[in-house]
Amino acid sequence: EEFSDVSSGDLIKLPPMRDIDHEIKILENVTPPSQQPFRISQPELAELKR
């Protein structure tokens, strides 16, 4: 009610179904691979941020 002037009432329902639905299939009894974070040098990081 506080923001009724900036939002419409039709936003409380889900969007319509599309022709393409994306999904991630998860296998049972499978653990995700454990991996260390990728390390990057300061010059490489500066280049990426540029």
PQR file of N, CA, C, O and H, with PARSE charges and radii, in Angstrom:
ATOM      1  N   GLU A   1       0.815  -1.195   0.000 -0.4000 1.5000
ATOM      2  CA  GLU A   1       0.000   0.000   0.000 -0.0000 2.0000
ATOM      3  C   GLU A   1       0.859   1.260   0.000  0.5500 1.7000
ATOM      4  O   GLU A   1       0.486   2.292  -0.557 -0.5500 1.4000
ATOM      5  N   GLU A   2       2.012   1.145   0.637 -0.4000 1.5000
ATOM      6  CA  GLU A   2       2.862   2.331   0.743 -0.0000 2.0000
ATOM      7  C   GLU A   2       3.350   2.804  -0.627  0.5500 1.7000
ATOM      8  O   GLU A   2       3.479   4.006  -0.859 -0.5500 1.4000
ATOM      9  H   GLU A   2       2.315   0.306   1.090  0.4000 1.0000
ATOM     10  N   PHE A   3       3.624   1.856  -1.541 -0.4000 1.5000
ATOM     11  CA  PHE A   3       4.157   2.208  -2.858 -0.0000 2.0000
ATOM     12  C   PHE A   3       3.156   1.928  -3.972  0.5500 1.7000
ATOM     13  O   PHE A   3       3.563   1.680  -5.107 -0.5500 1.4000
ATOM     14  H   PHE A   3       3.519   0.879  -1.353  0.4000 1.0000
ATOM     15  N   SER A   4       1.884   1.960  -3.685 -0.4000 1.5000
ATOM     16  CA  SER A   4       0.871   1.657  -4.695 -0.0000 2.0000
ATOM     17  C   SER A   4       0.881   2.670  -5.837  0.5500 1.7000
ATOM     18  O   SER A   4       0.400   2.363  -6.928 -0.5500 1.4000
ATOM     19  H   SER A   4       1.554   2.162  -2.763  0.4000 1.0000
ATOM     20  N   ASP A   5       1.409   3.851  -5.616 -0.4000 1.5000
ATOM     21  CA  ASP A   5       1.448   4.850  -6.679 -0.0000 2.0000
ATOM     22  C   ASP A   5       2.553   4.583  -7.697  0.5500 1.7000
ATOM     23  O   ASP A   5       2.511   5.144  -8.792 -0.5500 1.4000
ATOM     24  H   ASP A   5       1.799   4.100  -4.730  0.4000 1.0000
ATOM     25  N   VAL A   6       3.541   3.746  -7.376 -0.4000 1.5000
ATOM     26  CA  VAL A   6       4.637   3.463  -8.307 -0.0000 2.0000
ATOM     27  C   VAL A   6       4.621   2.040  -8.842  0.5500 1.7000
ATOM     28  O   VAL A   6       5.440   1.708  -9.700 -0.5500 1.4000
ATOM     29  H   VAL A   6       3.576   3.291  -6.487  0.4000 1.0000
ATOM     30  N   SER A   7       3.725   1.194  -8.372 -0.4000 1.5000
ATOM     31  CA  SER A   7       3.646  -0.173  -8.885 -0.0000 2.0000
ATOM     32  C   SER A   7       2.206  -0.502  -9.227  0.5500 1.7000
ATOM     33  O   SER A   7       1.266   0.029  -8.636 -0.5500 1.4000
ATOM     34  H   SER A   7       3.060   1.464  -7.676  0.4000 1.0000
ATOM     35  N   SER A   8       2.057  -1.392 -10.198 -0.4000 1.5000
ATOM     36  CA  SER A   8       0.709  -1.782 -10.594 -0.0000 2.0000
ATOM     37  C   SER A   8       0.341  -3.109  -9.944  0.5500 1.7000
ATOM     38  O   SER A   8       1.222  -3.843  -9.496 -0.5500 1.4000
ATOM     39  H   SER A   8       2.820  -1.823 -10.679  0.4000 1.0000
ATOM     40  N   GLY A   9      -0.913  -3.417  -9.888 -0.4000 1.5000
ATOM     41  CA  GLY A   9      -1.390  -4.628  -9.227 -0.0000 2.0000
ATOM     42  C   GLY A   9      -1.110  -5.903  -9.994  0.5500 1.7000
ATOM     43  O   GLY A   9      -1.199  -6.984  -9.413 -0.5500 1.4000
ATOM     44  H   GLY A   9      -1.629  -2.820 -10.251  0.4000 1.0000
ATOM     45  N   ASP A  10      -0.773  -5.825 -11.290 -0.4000 1.5000
ATOM     46  CA  ASP A  10      -0.554  -7.043 -12.070 -0.0000 2.0000
ATOM     47  C   ASP A  10       0.845  -7.631 -11.877  0.5500 1.7000
ATOM     48  O   ASP A  10       1.179  -8.622 -12.526 -0.5500 1.4000
ATOM     49  H   ASP A  10      -0.701  -4.946 -11.762  0.4000 1.0000
ATOM     50  N   LEU A  11       1.660  -7.057 -11.015 -0.4000 1.5000
ATOM     51  CA  LEU A  11       3.003  -7.571 -10.777 -0.0000 2.0000
ATOM     52  C   LEU A  11       3.041  -8.685  -9.737  0.5500 1.7000
ATOM     53  O   LEU A  11       4.117  -9.215  -9.457 -0.5500 1.4000
ATOM     54  H   LEU A  11       1.389  -6.252 -10.488  0.4000 1.0000
ATOM     55  N   ILE A  12       1.925  -9.050  -9.167 -0.4000 1.5000
ATOM     56  CA  ILE A  12       1.917 -10.071  -8.124 -0.0000 2.0000
ATOM     57  C   ILE A  12       1.770 -11.479  -8.678  0.5500 1.7000
ATOM     58  O   ILE A  12       1.725 -12.435  -7.904 -0.5500 1.4000
ATOM     59  H   ILE A  12       1.051  -8.620  -9.395  0.4000 1.0000
ATOM     60  N   LYS A  13       1.693 -11.638  -9.998 -0.4000 1.5000
ATOM     61  CA  LYS A  13       1.579 -12.967 -10.584 -0.0000 2.0000
ATOM     62  C   LYS A  13       2.844 -13.291 -11.379  0.5500 1.7000
ATOM     63  O   LYS A  13       3.628 -12.398 -11.701 -0.5500 1.4000
ATOM     64  H   LYS A  13       1.729 -10.861 -10.628  0.4000 1.0000
ATOM     65  N   LEU A  14       3.035 -14.569 -11.691 -0.4000 1.5000
ATOM     66  CA  LEU A  14       4.206 -15.011 -12.440 -0.0000 2.0000
ATOM     67  C   LEU A  14       4.117 -14.566 -13.890  0.5500 1.7000
ATOM     68  O   LEU A  14       3.017 -14.370 -14.407 -0.5500 1.4000
ATOM     69  H   LEU A  14       2.398 -15.294 -11.429  0.4000 1.0000
ATOM     70  N   PRO A  15       5.265 -14.403 -14.560 -0.5600 1.5000
ATOM     71  CA  PRO A  15       5.237 -14.040 -15.972  0.2800 2.0000
ATOM     72  C   PRO A  15       4.673 -15.197 -16.798  0.5500 1.7000
ATOM     73  O   PRO A  15       4.673 -16.337 -16.332 -0.5500 1.4000
ATOM     74  N   PRO A  16       4.198 -14.932 -18.000 -0.5600 1.5000
ATOM     75  CA  PRO A  16       3.636 -16.001 -18.826  0.2800 2.0000
ATOM     76  C   PRO A  16       4.709 -17.005 -19.246  0.5500 1.7000
ATOM     77  O   PRO A  16       5.891 -16.668 -19.317 -0.5500 1.4000
ATOM     78  N   MET A  17       4.288 -18.234 -19.521 -0.4000 1.5000
ATOM     79  CA  MET A  17       5.213 -19.273 -19.980 -0.0000 2.0000
ATOM     80  C   MET A  17       5.752 -18.892 -21.354  0.5500 1.7000
ATOM     81  O   MET A  17       5.036 -18.312 -22.170 -0.5500 1.4000
ATOM     82  H   MET A  17       3.328 -18.508 -19.463  0.4000 1.0000
ATOM     83  N   ARG A  18       6.994 -19.214 -21.600 -0.4000 1.5000
ATOM     84  CA  ARG A  18       7.644 -18.908 -22.874 -0.0000 2.0000
ATOM     85  C   ARG A  18       7.801 -20.192 -23.689  0.5500 1.7000
ATOM     86  O   ARG A  18       7.538 -21.289 -23.195 -0.5500 1.4000
ATOM     87  H   ARG A  18       7.576 -19.685 -20.937  0.4000 1.0000
ATOM     88  N   ASP A  19       8.233 -20.043 -24.940 -0.4000 1.5000
ATOM     89  CA  ASP A  19       8.458 -21.214 -25.792 -0.0000 2.0000
ATOM     90  C   ASP A  19       9.644 -22.033 -25.315  0.5500 1.7000
ATOM     91  O   ASP A  19       9.684 -23.247 -25.516 -0.5500 1.4000
ATOM     92  H   ASP A  19       8.447 -19.152 -25.341  0.4000 1.0000
ATOM     93  N   ILE A  20      10.611 -21.377 -24.684 -0.4000 1.5000
ATOM     94  CA  ILE A  20      11.824 -22.059 -24.230 -0.0000 2.0000
ATOM     95  C   ILE A  20      11.905 -21.947 -22.716  0.5500 1.7000
ATOM     96  O   ILE A  20      11.867 -20.846 -22.166 -0.5500 1.4000
ATOM     97  H   ILE A  20      10.579 -20.391 -24.520  0.4000 1.0000
ATOM     98  N   ASP A  21      12.013 -23.074 -22.051 -0.4000 1.5000
ATOM     99  CA  ASP A  21      12.213 -23.100 -20.607 -0.0000 2.0000
ATOM    100  C   ASP A  21      13.609 -23.625 -20.335  0.5500 1.7000
ATOM    101  O   ASP A  21      13.973 -24.692 -20.830 -0.5500 1.4000
ATOM    102  H   ASP A  21      12.044 -23.968 -22.498  0.4000 1.0000
ATOM    103  N   HIS A  22      14.395 -22.899 -19.562 -0.4000 1.5000
ATOM    104  CA  HIS A  22      15.748 -23.322 -19.217 -0.0000 2.0000
ATOM    105  C   HIS A  22      15.716 -24.030 -17.878  0.5500 1.7000
ATOM    106  O   HIS A  22      14.996 -23.625 -16.966 -0.5500 1.4000
ATOM    107  H   HIS A  22      14.099 -22.033 -19.160  0.4000 1.0000
ATOM    108  N   GLU A  23      16.493 -25.078 -17.768 -0.4000 1.5000
ATOM    109  CA  GLU A  23      16.555 -25.801 -16.510 -0.0000 2.0000
ATOM    110  C   GLU A  23      17.940 -26.399 -16.331  0.5500 1.7000
ATOM    111  O   GLU A  23      18.661 -26.628 -17.302 -0.5500 1.4000
ATOM    112  H   GLU A  23      17.079 -25.407 -18.510  0.4000 1.0000
ATOM    113  N   ILE A  24      18.293 -26.642 -15.108 -0.4000 1.5000
ATOM    114  CA  ILE A  24      19.540 -27.318 -14.768 -0.0000 2.0000
ATOM    115  C   ILE A  24      19.158 -28.639 -14.128  0.5500 1.7000
ATOM    116  O   ILE A  24      18.550 -28.676 -13.059 -0.5500 1.4000
ATOM    117  H   ILE A  24      17.707 -26.456 -14.319  0.4000 1.0000
ATOM    118  N   LYS A  25      19.522 -29.712 -14.793 -0.4000 1.5000
ATOM    119  CA  LYS A  25      19.192 -31.028 -14.263 -0.0000 2.0000
ATOM    120  C   LYS A  25      20.269 -31.443 -13.266  0.5500 1.7000
ATOM    121  O   LYS A  25      21.458 -31.435 -13.585 -0.5500 1.4000
ATOM    122  H   LYS A  25      20.016 -29.681 -15.662  0.4000 1.0000
ATOM    123  N   ILE A  26      19.851 -31.799 -12.075 -0.4000 1.5000
ATOM    124  CA  ILE A  26      20.770 -32.184 -11.014 -0.0000 2.0000
ATOM    125  C   ILE A  26      20.669 -33.683 -10.809  0.5500 1.7000
ATOM    126  O   ILE A  26      19.583 -34.221 -10.594 -0.5500 1.4000
ATOM    127  H   ILE A  26      18.885 -31.805 -11.816  0.4000 1.0000
ATOM    128  N   LEU A  27      21.809 -34.351 -10.879 -0.4000 1.5000
ATOM    129  CA  LEU A  27      21.839 -35.792 -10.688 -0.0000 2.0000
ATOM    130  C   LEU A  27      21.860 -36.115  -9.204  0.5500 1.7000
ATOM    131  O   LEU A  27      22.467 -35.399  -8.408 -0.5500 1.4000
ATOM    132  H   LEU A  27      22.691 -33.914 -11.053  0.4000 1.0000
ATOM    133  N   GLU A  28      21.196 -37.191  -8.843 -0.4000 1.5000
ATOM    134  CA  GLU A  28      21.177 -37.606  -7.444 -0.0000 2.0000
ATOM    135  C   GLU A  28      22.501 -38.269  -7.074  0.5500 1.7000
ATOM    136  O   GLU A  28      23.163 -38.864  -7.924 -0.5500 1.4000
ATOM    137  H   GLU A  28      20.703 -37.773  -9.489  0.4000 1.0000
ATOM    138  N   ASN A  29      22.878 -38.163  -5.819 -0.4000 1.5000
ATOM    139  CA  ASN A  29      24.080 -38.792  -5.267 -0.0000 2.0000
ATOM    140  C   ASN A  29      25.359 -38.342  -5.965  0.5500 1.7000
ATOM    141  O   ASN A  29      26.312 -39.116  -6.064 -0.5500 1.4000
ATOM    142  H   ASN A  29      22.340 -37.679  -5.129  0.4000 1.0000
ATOM    143  N   VAL A  30      25.391 -37.120  -6.442 -0.4000 1.5000
ATOM    144  CA  VAL A  30      26.582 -36.571  -7.092 -0.0000 2.0000
ATOM    145  C   VAL A  30      26.966 -35.296  -6.346  0.5500 1.7000
ATOM    146  O   VAL A  30      26.128 -34.423  -6.116 -0.5500 1.4000
ATOM    147  H   VAL A  30      24.617 -36.492  -6.361  0.4000 1.0000
ATOM    148  N   THR A  31      28.236 -35.199  -5.972 -0.4000 1.5000
ATOM    149  CA  THR A  31      28.704 -33.994  -5.297 -0.0000 2.0000
ATOM    150  C   THR A  31      29.417 -33.095  -6.301  0.5500 1.7000
ATOM    151  O   THR A  31      30.111 -33.598  -7.184 -0.5500 1.4000
ATOM    152  H   THR A  31      28.917 -35.907  -6.158  0.4000 1.0000
ATOM    153  N   PRO A  32      29.264 -31.796  -6.189 -0.5600 1.5000
ATOM    154  CA  PRO A  32      29.948 -30.899  -7.106  0.2800 2.0000
ATOM    155  C   PRO A  32      31.461 -30.962  -6.888  0.5500 1.7000
ATOM    156  O   PRO A  32      31.912 -31.217  -5.772 -0.5500 1.4000
ATOM    157  N   PRO A  33      32.244 -30.735  -7.936 -0.5600 1.5000
ATOM    158  CA  PRO A  33      33.696 -30.790  -7.777  0.2800 2.0000
ATOM    159  C   PRO A  33      34.198 -29.678  -6.861  0.5500 1.7000
ATOM    160  O   PRO A  33      33.728 -28.542  -6.921 -0.5500 1.4000
ATOM    161  N   SER A  34      35.146 -30.024  -6.027 -0.4000 1.5000
ATOM    162  CA  SER A  34      35.746 -29.050  -5.129 -0.0000 2.0000
ATOM    163  C   SER A  34      36.934 -28.428  -5.841  0.5500 1.7000
ATOM    164  O   SER A  34      37.801 -29.140  -6.346 -0.5500 1.4000
ATOM    165  H   SER A  34      35.528 -30.946  -5.977  0.4000 1.0000
ATOM    166  N   GLN A  35      36.978 -27.107  -5.883 -0.4000 1.5000
ATOM    167  CA  GLN A  35      38.018 -26.427  -6.641 -0.0000 2.0000
ATOM    168  C   GLN A  35      38.451 -25.164  -5.898  0.5500 1.7000
ATOM    169  O   GLN A  35      37.617 -24.436  -5.359 -0.5500 1.4000
ATOM    170  H   GLN A  35      36.273 -26.528  -5.473  0.4000 1.0000
ATOM    171  N   GLN A  36      39.743 -24.915  -5.876 -0.4000 1.5000
ATOM    172  CA  GLN A  36      40.275 -23.707  -5.261 -0.0000 2.0000
ATOM    173  C   GLN A  36      39.928 -22.499  -6.134  0.5500 1.7000
ATOM    174  O   GLN A  36      39.812 -22.636  -7.352 -0.5500 1.4000
ATOM    175  H   GLN A  36      40.420 -25.506  -6.314  0.4000 1.0000
ATOM    176  N   PRO A  37      39.761 -21.318  -5.530 -0.5600 1.5000
ATOM    177  CA  PRO A  37      39.529 -20.111  -6.325  0.2800 2.0000
ATOM    178  C   PRO A  37      40.714 -19.842  -7.247  0.5500 1.7000
ATOM    179  O   PRO A  37      41.860 -20.117  -6.891 -0.5500 1.4000
ATOM    180  N   PHE A  38      40.439 -19.309  -8.420 -0.4000 1.5000
ATOM    181  CA  PHE A  38      41.474 -19.013  -9.401 -0.0000 2.0000
ATOM    182  C   PHE A  38      42.256 -17.790  -8.942  0.5500 1.7000
ATOM    183  O   PHE A  38      41.685 -16.720  -8.728 -0.5500 1.4000
ATOM    184  H   PHE A  38      39.508 -19.085  -8.710  0.4000 1.0000
ATOM    185  N   ARG A  39      43.557 -17.955  -8.795 -0.4000 1.5000
ATOM    186  CA  ARG A  39      44.400 -16.832  -8.369 -0.0000 2.0000
ATOM    187  C   ARG A  39      44.890 -16.064  -9.599  0.5500 1.7000
ATOM    188  O   ARG A  39      45.175 -16.640 -10.649 -0.5500 1.4000
ATOM    189  H   ARG A  39      44.020 -18.824  -8.969  0.4000 1.0000
ATOM    190  N   ILE A  40      44.975 -14.755  -9.430 -0.4000 1.5000
ATOM    191  CA  ILE A  40      45.415 -13.898 -10.523 -0.0000 2.0000
ATOM    192  C   ILE A  40      46.367 -12.845  -9.941  0.5500 1.7000
ATOM    193  O   ILE A  40      46.169 -12.364  -8.826 -0.5500 1.4000
ATOM    194  H   ILE A  40      44.743 -14.287  -8.577  0.4000 1.0000
ATOM    195  N   SER A  41      47.393 -12.500 -10.709 -0.4000 1.5000
ATOM    196  CA  SER A  41      48.369 -11.525 -10.227 -0.0000 2.0000
ATOM    197  C   SER A  41      47.766 -10.118 -10.266  0.5500 1.7000
ATOM    198  O   SER A  41      46.775  -9.874 -10.954 -0.5500 1.4000
ATOM    199  H   SER A  41      47.553 -12.892 -11.615  0.4000 1.0000
ATOM    200  N   GLN A  42      48.377  -9.206  -9.523 -0.4000 1.5000
ATOM    201  CA  GLN A  42      47.880  -7.829  -9.476 -0.0000 2.0000
ATOM    202  C   GLN A  42      47.906  -7.159 -10.854  0.5500 1.7000
ATOM    203  O   GLN A  42      46.940  -6.482 -11.209 -0.5500 1.4000
ATOM    204  H   GLN A  42      49.182  -9.404  -8.964  0.4000 1.0000
ATOM    205  N   PRO A  43      48.987  -7.324 -11.652 -0.5600 1.5000
ATOM    206  CA  PRO A  43      48.965  -6.718 -12.997  0.2800 2.0000
ATOM    207  C   PRO A  43      47.852  -7.303 -13.879  0.5500 1.7000
ATOM    208  O   PRO A  43      47.217  -6.575 -14.641 -0.5500 1.4000
ATOM    209  N   GLU A  44      47.619  -8.615 -13.774 -0.4000 1.5000
ATOM    210  CA  GLU A  44      46.547  -9.227 -14.562 -0.0000 2.0000
ATOM    211  C   GLU A  44      45.181  -8.710 -14.109  0.5500 1.7000
ATOM    212  O   GLU A  44      44.304  -8.460 -14.936 -0.5500 1.4000
ATOM    213  H   GLU A  44      48.135  -9.207 -13.155  0.4000 1.0000
ATOM    214  N   LEU A  45      45.003  -8.550 -12.803 -0.4000 1.5000
ATOM    215  CA  LEU A  45      43.753  -8.036 -12.270 -0.0000 2.0000
ATOM    216  C   LEU A  45      43.515  -6.597 -12.734  0.5500 1.7000
ATOM    217  O   LEU A  45      42.397  -6.230 -13.097 -0.5500 1.4000
ATOM    218  H   LEU A  45      45.715  -8.753 -12.132  0.4000 1.0000
ATOM    219  N   ALA A  46      44.568  -5.794 -12.717 -0.4000 1.5000
ATOM    220  CA  ALA A  46      44.451  -4.409 -13.178 -0.0000 2.0000
ATOM    221  C   ALA A  46      44.070  -4.366 -14.654  0.5500 1.7000
ATOM    222  O   ALA A  46      43.276  -3.521 -15.067 -0.5500 1.4000
ATOM    223  H   ALA A  46      45.476  -6.092 -12.422  0.4000 1.0000
ATOM    224  N   GLU A  47      44.633  -5.272 -15.449 -0.4000 1.5000
ATOM    225  CA  GLU A  47      44.312  -5.335 -16.876 -0.0000 2.0000
ATOM    226  C   GLU A  47      42.854  -5.742 -17.094  0.5500 1.7000
ATOM    227  O   GLU A  47      42.183  -5.213 -17.980 -0.5500 1.4000
ATOM    228  H   GLU A  47      45.278  -5.958 -15.113  0.4000 1.0000
ATOM    229  N   LEU A  48      42.373  -6.677 -16.288 -0.4000 1.5000
ATOM    230  CA  LEU A  48      40.979  -7.108 -16.420 -0.0000 2.0000
ATOM    231  C   LEU A  48      40.005  -6.001 -16.045  0.5500 1.7000
ATOM    232  O   LEU A  48      38.957  -5.850 -16.674 -0.5500 1.4000
ATOM    233  H   LEU A  48      42.918  -7.107 -15.569  0.4000 1.0000
ATOM    234  N   LYS A  49      40.347  -5.231 -15.025 -0.4000 1.5000
ATOM    235  CA  LYS A  49      39.467  -4.157 -14.578 -0.0000 2.0000
ATOM    236  C   LYS A  49      39.486  -2.961 -15.515  0.5500 1.7000
ATOM    237  O   LYS A  49      38.586  -2.122 -15.469 -0.5500 1.4000
ATOM    238  H   LYS A  49      41.197  -5.353 -14.514  0.4000 1.0000
ATOM    239  N   ARG A  50      40.511  -2.874 -16.371 -0.4000 1.5000
ATOM    240  CA  ARG A  50      40.661  -1.744 -17.276 -0.0000 2.0000
ATOM    241  C   ARG A  50      39.653  -1.760 -18.371  0.5500 1.7000
ATOM    242  O   ARG A  50      39.649  -0.868 -19.220 -0.5500 1.4000
ATOM    243  H   ARG A  50      41.243  -3.556 -16.408  0.4000 1.0000
TER
END
